[in-house]
């Protein structure tokens, strides 16, 4: 082996290992975006059912309400 190859091999062994940092955008993608989607779903249910439909807010969370909506949408 030549001296240059030995020198290059020694330099490669001395390089510190870089750790991968979690970026702010990754945190936004995994936590904030799904949270906003759930908030938009809840807000849409409230606006559509309470404001436009003139019904009670407690009715939005009842299973029978969503079963009825499903039956209306997918009725033959």
CHARMM internal coordinates of N, CA and C (Angstrom, degrees):
IC EDIT
DIST 1 N 1 CA 1.4546
DIST 1 CA 1 C 1.5170
ANGL 1 N 1 CA 1 C 109.75
DIST 1 C 2 N 1.2836
ANGL 1 CA 1 C 2 N 113.19
DIHE 1 N 1 CA 1 C 2 N 144.26
DIST 2 N 2 CA 1.4621
ANGL 1 C 2 N 2 CA 116.52
DIHE 1 CA 1 C 2 N 2 CA 178.68
DIST 2 CA 2 C 1.5249
ANGL 2 N 2 CA 2 C 109.21
DIHE 1 C 2 N 2 CA 2 C -84.42
DIST 2 C 3 N 1.3115
ANGL 2 CA 2 C 3 N 114.54
DIHE 2 N 2 CA 2 C 3 N 165.91
DIST 3 N 3 CA 1.4690
ANGL 2 C 3 N 3 CA 119.79
DIHE 2 CA 2 C 3 N 3 CA -178.40
DIST 3 CA 3 C 1.5283
ANGL 3 N 3 CA 3 C 110.97
DIHE 2 C 3 N 3 CA 3 C -64.22
DIST 3 C 4 N 1.3300
ANGL 3 CA 3 C 4 N 117.20
DIHE 3 N 3 CA 3 C 4 N -34.73
DIST 4 N 4 CA 1.4681
ANGL 3 C 4 N 4 CA 120.14
DIHE 3 CA 3 C 4 N 4 CA -178.70
DIST 4 CA 4 C 1.5285
ANGL 4 N 4 CA 4 C 111.40
DIHE 3 C 4 N 4 CA 4 C -65.20
DIST 4 C 5 N 1.3147
ANGL 4 CA 4 C 5 N 116.99
DIHE 4 N 4 CA 4 C 5 N -41.28
DIST 5 N 5 CA 1.4619
ANGL 4 C 5 N 5 CA 120.14
DIHE 4 CA 4 C 5 N 5 CA 179.82
DIST 5 CA 5 C 1.5253
ANGL 5 N 5 CA 5 C 110.94
DIHE 4 C 5 N 5 CA 5 C -66.65
DIST 5 C 6 N 1.3138
ANGL 5 CA 5 C 6 N 116.41
DIHE 5 N 5 CA 5 C 6 N -38.84
DIST 6 N 6 CA 1.4596
ANGL 5 C 6 N 6 CA 120.32
DIHE 5 CA 5 C 6 N 6 CA 178.09
DIST 6 CA 6 C 1.5176
ANGL 6 N 6 CA 6 C 109.75
DIHE 5 C 6 N 6 CA 6 C -65.79
DIST 6 C 7 N 1.3200
ANGL 6 CA 6 C 7 N 116.32
DIHE 6 N 6 CA 6 C 7 N -40.66
DIST 7 N 7 CA 1.4624
ANGL 6 C 7 N 7 CA 121.29
DIHE 6 CA 6 C 7 N 7 CA 179.64
DIST 7 CA 7 C 1.5297
ANGL 7 N 7 CA 7 C 110.30
DIHE 6 C 7 N 7 CA 7 C -64.80
DIST 7 C 8 N 1.3453
ANGL 7 CA 7 C 8 N 118.03
DIHE 7 N 7 CA 7 C 8 N -42.88
DIST 8 N 8 CA 1.4647
ANGL 7 C 8 N 8 CA 122.01
DIHE 7 CA 7 C 8 N 8 CA 178.92
DIST 8 CA 8 C 1.5275
ANGL 8 N 8 CA 8 C 111.13
DIHE 7 C 8 N 8 CA 8 C -64.69
DIST 8 C 9 N 1.3170
ANGL 8 CA 8 C 9 N 116.83
DIHE 8 N 8 CA 8 C 9 N -40.38
DIST 9 N 9 CA 1.4583
ANGL 8 C 9 N 9 CA 120.56
DIHE 8 CA 8 C 9 N 9 CA 179.07
DIST 9 CA 9 C 1.5250
ANGL 9 N 9 CA 9 C 110.87
DIHE 8 C 9 N 9 CA 9 C -64.46
DIST 9 C 10 N 1.3154
ANGL 9 CA 9 C 10 N 117.36
DIHE 9 N 9 CA 9 C 10 N -39.07
DIST 10 N 10 CA 1.4640
ANGL 9 C 10 N 10 CA 121.37
DIHE 9 CA 9 C 10 N 10 CA 178.99
DIST 10 CA 10 C 1.5250
ANGL 10 N 10 CA 10 C 110.73
DIHE 9 C 10 N 10 CA 10 C -67.21
DIST 10 C 11 N 1.3417
ANGL 10 CA 10 C 11 N 117.68
DIHE 10 N 10 CA 10 C 11 N -37.76
DIST 11 N 11 CA 1.4588
ANGL 10 C 11 N 11 CA 121.42
DIHE 10 CA 10 C 11 N 11 CA 179.53
DIST 11 CA 11 C 1.5290
ANGL 11 N 11 CA 11 C 110.99
DIHE 10 C 11 N 11 CA 11 C -67.95
DIST 11 C 12 N 1.3293
ANGL 11 CA 11 C 12 N 116.69
DIHE 11 N 11 CA 11 C 12 N -38.10
DIST 12 N 12 CA 1.4521
ANGL 11 C 12 N 12 CA 119.91
DIHE 11 CA 11 C 12 N 12 CA 179.72
DIST 12 CA 12 C 1.5258
ANGL 12 N 12 CA 12 C 111.37
DIHE 11 C 12 N 12 CA 12 C -64.78
DIST 12 C 13 N 1.3193
ANGL 12 CA 12 C 13 N 117.15
DIHE 12 N 12 CA 12 C 13 N -35.88
DIST 13 N 13 CA 1.4502
ANGL 12 C 13 N 13 CA 120.66
DIHE 12 CA 12 C 13 N 13 CA -179.48
DIST 13 CA 13 C 1.5237
ANGL 13 N 13 CA 13 C 111.87
DIHE 12 C 13 N 13 CA 13 C -72.36
DIST 13 C 14 N 1.3111
ANGL 13 CA 13 C 14 N 118.27
DIHE 13 N 13 CA 13 C 14 N -24.09
DIST 14 N 14 CA 1.4574
ANGL 13 C 14 N 14 CA 121.95
DIHE 13 CA 13 C 14 N 14 CA -176.44
DIST 14 CA 14 C 1.5277
ANGL 14 N 14 CA 14 C 112.68
DIHE 13 C 14 N 14 CA 14 C -88.40
DIST 14 C 15 N 1.3275
ANGL 14 CA 14 C 15 N 118.11
DIHE 14 N 14 CA 14 C 15 N -11.84
DIST 15 N 15 CA 1.4711
ANGL 14 C 15 N 15 CA 119.69
DIHE 14 CA 14 C 15 N 15 CA -178.39
DIST 15 CA 15 C 1.5268
ANGL 15 N 15 CA 15 C 109.70
DIHE 14 C 15 N 15 CA 15 C -67.11
DIST 15 C 16 N 1.3360
ANGL 15 CA 15 C 16 N 116.56
DIHE 15 N 15 CA 15 C 16 N 131.98
DIST 16 N 16 CA 1.4651
ANGL 15 C 16 N 16 CA 119.00
DIHE 15 CA 15 C 16 N 16 CA 178.58
DIST 16 CA 16 C 1.5336
ANGL 16 N 16 CA 16 C 110.21
DIHE 15 C 16 N 16 CA 16 C -70.93
DIST 16 C 17 N 1.3126
ANGL 16 CA 16 C 17 N 115.37
DIHE 16 N 16 CA 16 C 17 N 149.47
DIST 17 N 17 CA 1.4576
ANGL 16 C 17 N 17 CA 120.64
DIHE 16 CA 16 C 17 N 17 CA 178.60
DIST 17 CA 17 C 1.5185
ANGL 17 N 17 CA 17 C 107.83
DIHE 16 C 17 N 17 CA 17 C -80.20
DIST 17 C 18 N 1.3238
ANGL 17 CA 17 C 18 N 115.75
DIHE 17 N 17 CA 17 C 18 N 126.61
DIST 18 N 18 CA 1.4666
ANGL 17 C 18 N 18 CA 119.97
DIHE 17 CA 17 C 18 N 18 CA 179.56
DIST 18 CA 18 C 1.5185
ANGL 18 N 18 CA 18 C 109.25
DIHE 17 C 18 N 18 CA 18 C -83.90
DIST 18 C 19 N 1.3104
ANGL 18 CA 18 C 19 N 115.77
DIHE 18 N 18 CA 18 C 19 N 130.25
DIST 19 N 19 CA 1.4537
ANGL 18 C 19 N 19 CA 120.57
DIHE 18 CA 18 C 19 N 19 CA 177.01
DIST 19 CA 19 C 1.5202
ANGL 19 N 19 CA 19 C 108.69
DIHE 18 C 19 N 19 CA 19 C -89.65
DIST 19 C 20 N 1.3005
ANGL 19 CA 19 C 20 N 114.31
DIHE 19 N 19 CA 19 C 20 N 142.77
DIST 20 N 20 CA 1.4592
ANGL 19 C 20 N 20 CA 119.56
DIHE 19 CA 19 C 20 N 20 CA 179.96
DIST 20 CA 20 C 1.5208
ANGL 20 N 20 CA 20 C 108.81
DIHE 19 C 20 N 20 CA 20 C -81.96
DIST 20 C 21 N 1.3129
ANGL 20 CA 20 C 21 N 116.57
DIHE 20 N 20 CA 20 C 21 N 124.51
DIST 21 N 21 CA 1.4553
ANGL 20 C 21 N 21 CA 121.19
DIHE 20 CA 20 C 21 N 21 CA 179.92
DIST 21 CA 21 C 1.5131
ANGL 21 N 21 CA 21 C 109.40
DIHE 20 C 21 N 21 CA 21 C -92.75
DIST 21 C 22 N 1.3163
ANGL 21 CA 21 C 22 N 116.27
DIHE 21 N 21 CA 21 C 22 N 146.59
DIST 22 N 22 CA 1.4593
ANGL 21 C 22 N 22 CA 120.76
DIHE 21 CA 21 C 22 N 22 CA 176.21
DIST 22 CA 22 C 1.5239
ANGL 22 N 22 CA 22 C 107.63
DIHE 21 C 22 N 22 CA 22 C -83.48
DIST 22 C 23 N 1.3151
ANGL 22 CA 22 C 23 N 115.65
DIHE 22 N 22 CA 22 C 23 N 122.75
DIST 23 N 23 CA 1.4512
ANGL 22 C 23 N 23 CA 119.30
DIHE 22 CA 22 C 23 N 23 CA -177.84
DIST 23 CA 23 C 1.5293
ANGL 23 N 23 CA 23 C 110.69
DIHE 22 C 23 N 23 CA 23 C -81.86
DIST 23 C 24 N 1.2950
ANGL 23 CA 23 C 24 N 114.88
DIHE 23 N 23 CA 23 C 24 N 164.87
DIST 24 N 24 CA 1.4608
ANGL 23 C 24 N 24 CA 121.07
DIHE 23 CA 23 C 24 N 24 CA 178.51
DIST 24 CA 24 C 1.5210
ANGL 24 N 24 CA 24 C 109.58
DIHE 23 C 24 N 24 CA 24 C -64.13
DIST 24 C 25 N 1.3173
ANGL 24 CA 24 C 25 N 117.62
DIHE 24 N 24 CA 24 C 25 N -37.80
DIST 25 N 25 CA 1.4555
ANGL 24 C 25 N 25 CA 121.22
DIHE 24 CA 24 C 25 N 25 CA -178.95
DIST 25 CA 25 C 1.5273
ANGL 25 N 25 CA 25 C 110.94
DIHE 24 C 25 N 25 CA 25 C -62.82
DIST 25 C 26 N 1.3090
ANGL 25 CA 25 C 26 N 118.28
DIHE 25 N 25 CA 25 C 26 N -35.83
DIST 26 N 26 CA 1.4626
ANGL 25 C 26 N 26 CA 121.26
DIHE 25 CA 25 C 26 N 26 CA 178.15
DIST 26 CA 26 C 1.5242
ANGL 26 N 26 CA 26 C 110.14
DIHE 25 C 26 N 26 CA 26 C -64.54
DIST 26 C 27 N 1.3111
ANGL 26 CA 26 C 27 N 116.73
DIHE 26 N 26 CA 26 C 27 N -41.58
DIST 27 N 27 CA 1.4627
ANGL 26 C 27 N 27 CA 120.47
DIHE 26 CA 26 C 27 N 27 CA 177.78
DIST 27 CA 27 C 1.5262
ANGL 27 N 27 CA 27 C 110.04
DIHE 26 C 27 N 27 CA 27 C -63.59
DIST 27 C 28 N 1.3075
ANGL 27 CA 27 C 28 N 117.16
DIHE 27 N 27 CA 27 C 28 N -41.28
DIST 28 N 28 CA 1.4603
ANGL 27 C 28 N 28 CA 121.24
DIHE 27 CA 27 C 28 N 28 CA 178.24
DIST 28 CA 28 C 1.5260
ANGL 28 N 28 CA 28 C 110.43
DIHE 27 C 28 N 28 CA 28 C -62.39
DIST 28 C 29 N 1.3065
ANGL 28 CA 28 C 29 N 116.82
DIHE 28 N 28 CA 28 C 29 N -44.27
DIST 29 N 29 CA 1.4573
ANGL 28 C 29 N 29 CA 120.42
DIHE 28 CA 28 C 29 N 29 CA -178.51
DIST 29 CA 29 C 1.5184
ANGL 29 N 29 CA 29 C 111.92
DIHE 28 C 29 N 29 CA 29 C -62.71
DIST 29 C 30 N 1.3025
ANGL 29 CA 29 C 30 N 118.63
DIHE 29 N 29 CA 29 C 30 N -40.61
DIST 30 N 30 CA 1.4537
ANGL 29 C 30 N 30 CA 121.28
DIHE 29 CA 29 C 30 N 30 CA -173.21
DIST 30 CA 30 C 1.5208
ANGL 30 N 30 CA 30 C 114.42
DIHE 29 C 30 N 30 CA 30 C -87.18
DIST 30 C 31 N 1.3124
ANGL 30 CA 30 C 31 N 118.70
DIHE 30 N 30 CA 30 C 31 N -22.02
DIST 31 N 31 CA 1.4589
ANGL 30 C 31 N 31 CA 119.44
DIHE 30 CA 30 C 31 N 31 CA -175.52
DIST 31 CA 31 C 1.5244
ANGL 31 N 31 CA 31 C 113.64
DIHE 30 C 31 N 31 CA 31 C -121.71
DIST 31 C 32 N 1.3108
ANGL 31 CA 31 C 32 N 117.77
DIHE 31 N 31 CA 31 C 32 N -48.02
DIST 32 N 32 CA 1.4590
ANGL 31 C 32 N 32 CA 119.63
DIHE 31 CA 31 C 32 N 32 CA -173.21
DIST 32 CA 32 C 1.5196
ANGL 32 N 32 CA 32 C 111.93
DIHE 31 C 32 N 32 CA 32 C -74.29
DIST 32 C 33 N 1.3154
ANGL 32 CA 32 C 33 N 118.56
DIHE 32 N 32 CA 32 C 33 N -42.24
DIST 33 N 33 CA 1.4607
ANGL 32 C 33 N 33 CA 120.57
DIHE 32 CA 32 C 33 N 33 CA -177.65
DIST 33 CA 33 C 1.5268
ANGL 33 N 33 CA 33 C 111.55
DIHE 32 C 33 N 33 CA 33 C -64.13
DIST 33 C 34 N 1.3444
ANGL 33 CA 33 C 34 N 120.51
DIHE 33 N 33 CA 33 C 34 N -48.87
DIST 34 N 34 CA 1.4744
ANGL 33 C 34 N 34 CA 118.41
DIHE 33 CA 33 C 34 N 34 CA 175.94
DIST 34 CA 34 C 1.5309
ANGL 34 N 34 CA 34 C 113.20
DIHE 33 C 34 N 34 CA 34 C -61.37
DIST 34 C 35 N 1.3209
ANGL 34 CA 34 C 35 N 117.26
DIHE 34 N 34 CA 34 C 35 N -35.09
DIST 35 N 35 CA 1.4546
ANGL 34 C 35 N 35 CA 120.33
DIHE 34 CA 34 C 35 N 35 CA 177.41
DIST 35 CA 35 C 1.5267
ANGL 35 N 35 CA 35 C 110.83
DIHE 34 C 35 N 35 CA 35 C -63.44
DIST 35 C 36 N 1.3222
ANGL 35 CA 35 C 36 N 116.86
DIHE 35 N 35 CA 35 C 36 N -42.47
DIST 36 N 36 CA 1.4580
ANGL 35 C 36 N 36 CA 120.39
DIHE 35 CA 35 C 36 N 36 CA 177.92
DIST 36 CA 36 C 1.5266
ANGL 36 N 36 CA 36 C 111.91
DIHE 35 C 36 N 36 CA 36 C -66.44
DIST 36 C 37 N 1.3269
ANGL 36 CA 36 C 37 N 117.40
DIHE 36 N 36 CA 36 C 37 N -35.36
DIST 37 N 37 CA 1.4574
ANGL 36 C 37 N 37 CA 120.52
DIHE 36 CA 36 C 37 N 37 CA 177.42
DIST 37 CA 37 C 1.5297
ANGL 37 N 37 CA 37 C 111.60
DIHE 36 C 37 N 37 CA 37 C -64.72
DIST 37 C 38 N 1.3211
ANGL 37 CA 37 C 38 N 116.68
DIHE 37 N 37 CA 37 C 38 N -41.71
DIST 38 N 38 CA 1.4653
ANGL 37 C 38 N 38 CA 120.50
DIHE 37 CA 37 C 38 N 38 CA 177.74
DIST 38 CA 38 C 1.5271
ANGL 38 N 38 CA 38 C 110.24
DIHE 37 C 38 N 38 CA 38 C -66.38
DIST 38 C 39 N 1.3154
ANGL 38 CA 38 C 39 N 117.74
DIHE 38 N 38 CA 38 C 39 N -39.91
DIST 39 N 39 CA 1.4676
ANGL 38 C 39 N 39 CA 121.48
DIHE 38 CA 38 C 39 N 39 CA 177.63
DIST 39 CA 39 C 1.5305
ANGL 39 N 39 CA 39 C 110.80
DIHE 38 C 39 N 39 CA 39 C -64.30
DIST 39 C 40 N 1.3352
ANGL 39 CA 39 C 40 N 117.29
DIHE 39 N 39 CA 39 C 40 N -39.47
DIST 40 N 40 CA 1.4611
ANGL 39 C 40 N 40 CA 120.62
DIHE 39 CA 39 C 40 N 40 CA 177.98
DIST 40 CA 40 C 1.5268
ANGL 40 N 40 CA 40 C 111.00
DIHE 39 C 40 N 40 CA 40 C -66.15
DIST 40 C 41 N 1.3303
ANGL 40 CA 40 C 41 N 116.90
DIHE 40 N 40 CA 40 C 41 N -38.44
DIST 41 N 41 CA 1.4633
ANGL 40 C 41 N 41 CA 120.49
DIHE 40 CA 40 C 41 N 41 CA 176.89
DIST 41 CA 41 C 1.5292
ANGL 41 N 41 CA 41 C 110.91
DIHE 40 C 41 N 41 CA 41 C -62.86
DIST 41 C 42 N 1.3157
ANGL 41 CA 41 C 42 N 116.29
DIHE 41 N 41 CA 41 C 42 N -46.32
DIST 42 N 42 CA 1.4639
ANGL 41 C 42 N 42 CA 120.24
DIHE 41 CA 41 C 42 N 42 CA 178.48
DIST 42 CA 42 C 1.5214
ANGL 42 N 42 CA 42 C 112.06
DIHE 41 C 42 N 42 CA 42 C -64.04
DIST 42 C 43 N 1.3173
ANGL 42 CA 42 C 43 N 116.24
DIHE 42 N 42 CA 42 C 43 N -43.00
DIST 43 N 43 CA 1.4609
ANGL 42 C 43 N 43 CA 119.75
DIHE 42 CA 42 C 43 N 43 CA 178.27
DIST 43 CA 43 C 1.5245
ANGL 43 N 43 CA 43 C 112.18
DIHE 42 C 43 N 43 CA 43 C -64.16
DIST 43 C 44 N 1.3232
ANGL 43 CA 43 C 44 N 116.45
DIHE 43 N 43 CA 43 C 44 N -38.75
DIST 44 N 44 CA 1.4613
ANGL 43 C 44 N 44 CA 119.87
DIHE 43 CA 43 C 44 N 44 CA 177.73
DIST 44 CA 44 C 1.5139
ANGL 44 N 44 CA 44 C 112.24
DIHE 43 C 44 N 44 CA 44 C -66.18
DIST 44 C 45 N 1.3315
ANGL 44 CA 44 C 45 N 116.70
DIHE 44 N 44 CA 44 C 45 N -38.12
DIST 45 N 45 CA 1.4679
ANGL 44 C 45 N 45 CA 119.57
DIHE 44 CA 44 C 45 N 45 CA 177.00
DIST 45 CA 45 C 1.5259
ANGL 45 N 45 CA 45 C 110.74
DIHE 44 C 45 N 45 CA 45 C -64.41
DIST 45 C 46 N 1.3126
ANGL 45 CA 45 C 46 N 116.20
DIHE 45 N 45 CA 45 C 46 N -42.20
DIST 46 N 46 CA 1.4616
ANGL 45 C 46 N 46 CA 119.63
DIHE 45 CA 45 C 46 N 46 CA -178.97
DIST 46 CA 46 C 1.5261
ANGL 46 N 46 CA 46 C 110.43
DIHE 45 C 46 N 46 CA 46 C -66.63
DIST 46 C 47 N 1.3094
ANGL 46 CA 46 C 47 N 116.86
DIHE 46 N 46 CA 46 C 47 N -47.11
DIST 47 N 47 CA 1.4708
ANGL 46 C 47 N 47 CA 119.88
DIHE 46 CA 46 C 47 N 47 CA -178.99
DIST 47 CA 47 C 1.5259
ANGL 47 N 47 CA 47 C 110.57
DIHE 46 C 47 N 47 CA 47 C -63.64
DIST 47 C 48 N 1.3259
ANGL 47 CA 47 C 48 N 116.83
DIHE 47 N 47 CA 47 C 48 N -46.61
DIST 48 N 48 CA 1.4540
ANGL 47 C 48 N 48 CA 119.71
DIHE 47 CA 47 C 48 N 48 CA -177.05
DIST 48 CA 48 C 1.5085
ANGL 48 N 48 CA 48 C 113.97
DIHE 47 C 48 N 48 CA 48 C -69.37
DIST 48 C 49 N 1.2985
ANGL 48 CA 48 C 49 N 117.74
DIHE 48 N 48 CA 48 C 49 N -39.53
DIST 49 N 49 CA 1.4575
ANGL 48 C 49 N 49 CA 120.32
DIHE 48 CA 48 C 49 N 49 CA -174.16
DIST 49 CA 49 C 1.5190
ANGL 49 N 49 CA 49 C 112.68
DIHE 48 C 49 N 49 CA 49 C -90.23
DIST 49 C 50 N 1.3303
ANGL 49 CA 49 C 50 N 116.94
DIHE 49 N 49 CA 49 C 50 N -40.76
DIST 50 N 50 CA 1.4627
ANGL 49 C 50 N 50 CA 119.76
DIHE 49 CA 49 C 50 N 50 CA -175.20
DIST 50 CA 50 C 1.5291
ANGL 50 N 50 CA 50 C 111.44
DIHE 49 C 50 N 50 CA 50 C -86.61
DIST 50 C 51 N 1.3262
ANGL 50 CA 50 C 51 N 116.59
DIHE 50 N 50 CA 50 C 51 N -49.46
DIST 51 N 51 CA 1.4638
ANGL 50 C 51 N 51 CA 119.10
DIHE 50 CA 50 C 51 N 51 CA -174.81
DIST 51 CA 51 C 1.5306
ANGL 51 N 51 CA 51 C 111.17
DIHE 50 C 51 N 51 CA 51 C -79.36
DIST 51 C 52 N 1.3206
ANGL 51 CA 51 C 52 N 117.02
DIHE 51 N 51 CA 51 C 52 N -51.97
DIST 52 N 52 CA 1.4715
ANGL 51 C 52 N 52 CA 119.62
DIHE 51 CA 51 C 52 N 52 CA -178.13
DIST 52 CA 52 C 1.5311
ANGL 52 N 52 CA 52 C 112.19
DIHE 51 C 52 N 52 CA 52 C -77.45
DIST 52 C 53 N 1.3207
ANGL 52 CA 52 C 53 N 116.65
DIHE 52 N 52 CA 52 C 53 N -38.65
DIST 53 N 53 CA 1.4614
ANGL 52 C 53 N 53 CA 120.17
DIHE 52 CA 52 C 53 N 53 CA -176.95
DIST 53 CA 53 C 1.5092
ANGL 53 N 53 CA 53 C 114.86
DIHE 52 C 53 N 53 CA 53 C -87.18
DIST 53 C 54 N 1.3214
ANGL 53 CA 53 C 54 N 117.90
DIHE 53 N 53 CA 53 C 54 N -9.74
DIST 54 N 54 CA 1.4664
ANGL 53 C 54 N 54 CA 123.90
DIHE 53 CA 53 C 54 N 54 CA 179.48
DIST 54 CA 54 C 1.5330
ANGL 54 N 54 CA 54 C 112.45
DIHE 53 C 54 N 54 CA 54 C 54.75
DIST 54 C 55 N 1.3453
ANGL 54 CA 54 C 55 N 116.25
DIHE 54 N 54 CA 54 C 55 N 42.98
DIST 55 N 55 CA 1.4601
ANGL 54 C 55 N 55 CA 121.76
DIHE 54 CA 54 C 55 N 55 CA 178.65
DIST 55 CA 55 C 1.5265
ANGL 55 N 55 CA 55 C 109.53
DIHE 54 C 55 N 55 CA 55 C -113.82
DIST 55 C 56 N 1.3238
ANGL 55 CA 55 C 56 N 116.03
DIHE 55 N 55 CA 55 C 56 N 173.48
DIST 56 N 56 CA 1.4631
ANGL 55 C 56 N 56 CA 121.99
DIHE 55 CA 55 C 56 N 56 CA 179.97
DIST 56 CA 56 C 1.5266
ANGL 56 N 56 CA 56 C 110.95
DIHE 55 C 56 N 56 CA 56 C -75.99
DIST 56 C 57 N 1.3248
ANGL 56 CA 56 C 57 N 117.44
DIHE 56 N 56 CA 56 C 57 N 146.75
DIST 57 N 57 CA 1.4601
ANGL 56 C 57 N 57 CA 122.85
DIHE 56 CA 56 C 57 N 57 CA 178.57
DIST 57 CA 57 C 1.5272
ANGL 57 N 57 CA 57 C 111.42
DIHE 56 C 57 N 57 CA 57 C -64.51
DIST 57 C 58 N 1.3164
ANGL 57 CA 57 C 58 N 117.11
DIHE 57 N 57 CA 57 C 58 N -33.99
DIST 58 N 58 CA 1.4653
ANGL 57 C 58 N 58 CA 119.87
DIHE 57 CA 57 C 58 N 58 CA -179.55
DIST 58 CA 58 C 1.5286
ANGL 58 N 58 CA 58 C 111.68
DIHE 57 C 58 N 58 CA 58 C -66.71
DIST 58 C 59 N 1.3221
ANGL 58 CA 58 C 59 N 118.21
DIHE 58 N 58 CA 58 C 59 N -24.59
DIST 59 N 59 CA 1.4622
ANGL 58 C 59 N 59 CA 121.46
DIHE 58 CA 58 C 59 N 59 CA 179.22
DIST 59 CA 59 C 1.5279
ANGL 59 N 59 CA 59 C 112.19
DIHE 58 C 59 N 59 CA 59 C -70.31
DIST 59 C 60 N 1.3099
ANGL 59 CA 59 C 60 N 117.21
DIHE 59 N 59 CA 59 C 60 N -22.79
DIST 60 N 60 CA 1.4659
ANGL 59 C 60 N 60 CA 120.82
DIHE 59 CA 59 C 60 N 60 CA -178.34
DIST 60 CA 60 C 1.5256
ANGL 60 N 60 CA 60 C 110.64
DIHE 59 C 60 N 60 CA 60 C -64.12
DIST 60 C 61 N 1.3072
ANGL 60 CA 60 C 61 N 117.63
DIHE 60 N 60 CA 60 C 61 N -33.58
DIST 61 N 61 CA 1.4551
ANGL 60 C 61 N 61 CA 121.28
DIHE 60 CA 60 C 61 N 61 CA -174.44
DIST 61 CA 61 C 1.5281
ANGL 61 N 61 CA 61 C 113.86
DIHE 60 C 61 N 61 CA 61 C -92.41
DIST 61 C 62 N 1.3179
ANGL 61 CA 61 C 62 N 118.21
DIHE 61 N 61 CA 61 C 62 N 3.02
DIST 62 N 62 CA 1.4594
ANGL 61 C 62 N 62 CA 120.73
DIHE 61 CA 61 C 62 N 62 CA 179.88
DIST 62 CA 62 C 1.5279
ANGL 62 N 62 CA 62 C 110.64
DIHE 61 C 62 N 62 CA 62 C -84.90
DIST 62 C 63 N 1.3351
ANGL 62 CA 62 C 63 N 115.74
DIHE 62 N 62 CA 62 C 63 N 139.35
DIST 63 N 63 CA 1.4598
ANGL 62 C 63 N 63 CA 121.35
DIHE 62 CA 62 C 63 N 63 CA -178.84
DIST 63 CA 63 C 1.5290
ANGL 63 N 63 CA 63 C 111.16
DIHE 62 C 63 N 63 CA 63 C -64.43
DIST 63 C 64 N 1.3066
ANGL 63 CA 63 C 64 N 117.84
DIHE 63 N 63 CA 63 C 64 N -36.48
DIST 64 N 64 CA 1.4664
ANGL 63 C 64 N 64 CA 121.03
DIHE 63 CA 63 C 64 N 64 CA -177.41
DIST 64 CA 64 C 1.5304
ANGL 64 N 64 CA 64 C 111.56
DIHE 63 C 64 N 64 CA 64 C -63.64
DIST 64 C 65 N 1.3158
ANGL 64 CA 64 C 65 N 116.65
DIHE 64 N 64 CA 64 C 65 N -32.00
DIST 65 N 65 CA 1.4643
ANGL 64 C 65 N 65 CA 120.04
DIHE 64 CA 64 C 65 N 65 CA 177.40
DIST 65 CA 65 C 1.5147
ANGL 65 N 65 CA 65 C 110.96
DIHE 64 C 65 N 65 CA 65 C -63.89
DIST 65 C 66 N 1.3215
ANGL 65 CA 65 C 66 N 117.65
DIHE 65 N 65 CA 65 C 66 N -46.17
DIST 66 N 66 CA 1.4602
ANGL 65 C 66 N 66 CA 120.92
DIHE 65 CA 65 C 66 N 66 CA -176.92
DIST 66 CA 66 C 1.5248
ANGL 66 N 66 CA 66 C 111.53
DIHE 65 C 66 N 66 CA 66 C -75.43
DIST 66 C 67 N 1.3258
ANGL 66 CA 66 C 67 N 117.27
DIHE 66 N 66 CA 66 C 67 N -27.39
DIST 67 N 67 CA 1.4655
ANGL 66 C 67 N 67 CA 119.91
DIHE 66 CA 66 C 67 N 67 CA 173.74
DIST 67 CA 67 C 1.5245
ANGL 67 N 67 CA 67 C 109.30
DIHE 66 C 67 N 67 CA 67 C -66.36
DIST 67 C 68 N 1.3223
ANGL 67 CA 67 C 68 N 116.34
DIHE 67 N 67 CA 67 C 68 N -41.35
DIST 68 N 68 CA 1.4633
ANGL 67 C 68 N 68 CA 120.85
DIHE 67 CA 67 C 68 N 68 CA 178.08
DIST 68 CA 68 C 1.5307
ANGL 68 N 68 CA 68 C 111.35
DIHE 67 C 68 N 68 CA 68 C -64.19
DIST 68 C 69 N 1.3287
ANGL 68 CA 68 C 69 N 117.15
DIHE 68 N 68 CA 68 C 69 N -42.04
DIST 69 N 69 CA 1.4701
ANGL 68 C 69 N 69 CA 120.94
DIHE 68 CA 68 C 69 N 69 CA 177.20
DIST 69 CA 69 C 1.5210
ANGL 69 N 69 CA 69 C 110.10
DIHE 68 C 69 N 69 CA 69 C -62.61
DIST 69 C 70 N 1.3234
ANGL 69 CA 69 C 70 N 117.68
DIHE 69 N 69 CA 69 C 70 N -43.61
DIST 70 N 70 CA 1.4581
ANGL 69 C 70 N 70 CA 121.67
DIHE 69 CA 69 C 70 N 70 CA 178.27
DIST 70 CA 70 C 1.5302
ANGL 70 N 70 CA 70 C 110.87
DIHE 69 C 70 N 70 CA 70 C -60.71
DIST 70 C 71 N 1.3351
ANGL 70 CA 70 C 71 N 115.94
DIHE 70 N 70 CA 70 C 71 N -43.60
DIST 71 N 71 CA 1.4596
ANGL 70 C 71 N 71 CA 119.88
DIHE 70 CA 70 C 71 N 71 CA 178.77
DIST 71 CA 71 C 1.5244
ANGL 71 N 71 CA 71 C 111.41
DIHE 70 C 71 N 71 CA 71 C -63.50
DIST 71 C 72 N 1.3208
ANGL 71 CA 71 C 72 N 118.09
DIHE 71 N 71 CA 71 C 72 N -37.01
DIST 72 N 72 CA 1.4688
ANGL 71 C 72 N 72 CA 120.84
DIHE 71 CA 71 C 72 N 72 CA 178.61
DIST 72 CA 72 C 1.5293
ANGL 72 N 72 CA 72 C 111.27
DIHE 71 C 72 N 72 CA 72 C -67.49
DIST 72 C 73 N 1.3187
ANGL 72 CA 72 C 73 N 116.60
DIHE 72 N 72 CA 72 C 73 N -41.05
DIST 73 N 73 CA 1.4690
ANGL 72 C 73 N 73 CA 120.27
DIHE 72 CA 72 C 73 N 73 CA -176.35
DIST 73 CA 73 C 1.5206
ANGL 73 N 73 CA 73 C 111.37
DIHE 72 C 73 N 73 CA 73 C -72.88
DIST 73 C 74 N 1.3260
ANGL 73 CA 73 C 74 N 117.28
DIHE 73 N 73 CA 73 C 74 N -42.66
DIST 74 N 74 CA 1.4567
ANGL 73 C 74 N 74 CA 120.72
DIHE 73 CA 73 C 74 N 74 CA -173.76
DIST 74 CA 74 C 1.5369
ANGL 74 N 74 CA 74 C 113.18
DIHE 73 C 74 N 74 CA 74 C -104.37
DIST 74 C 75 N 1.3161
ANGL 74 CA 74 C 75 N 117.39
DIHE 74 N 74 CA 74 C 75 N 22.91
DIST 75 N 75 CA 1.4615
ANGL 74 C 75 N 75 CA 120.41
DIHE 74 CA 74 C 75 N 75 CA 178.92
DIST 75 CA 75 C 1.5263
ANGL 75 N 75 CA 75 C 109.87
DIHE 74 C 75 N 75 CA 75 C -71.49
DIST 75 C 76 N 1.3552
ANGL 75 CA 75 C 76 N 116.39
DIHE 75 N 75 CA 75 C 76 N 142.43
DIST 76 N 76 CA 1.4788
ANGL 75 C 76 N 76 CA 118.82
DIHE 75 CA 75 C 76 N 76 CA 179.81
DIST 76 CA 76 C 1.5102
ANGL 76 N 76 CA 76 C 112.93
DIHE 75 C 76 N 76 CA 76 C -74.48
END
COOR INIT
IC SEED 1 N 1 CA 1 C
IC BUILD
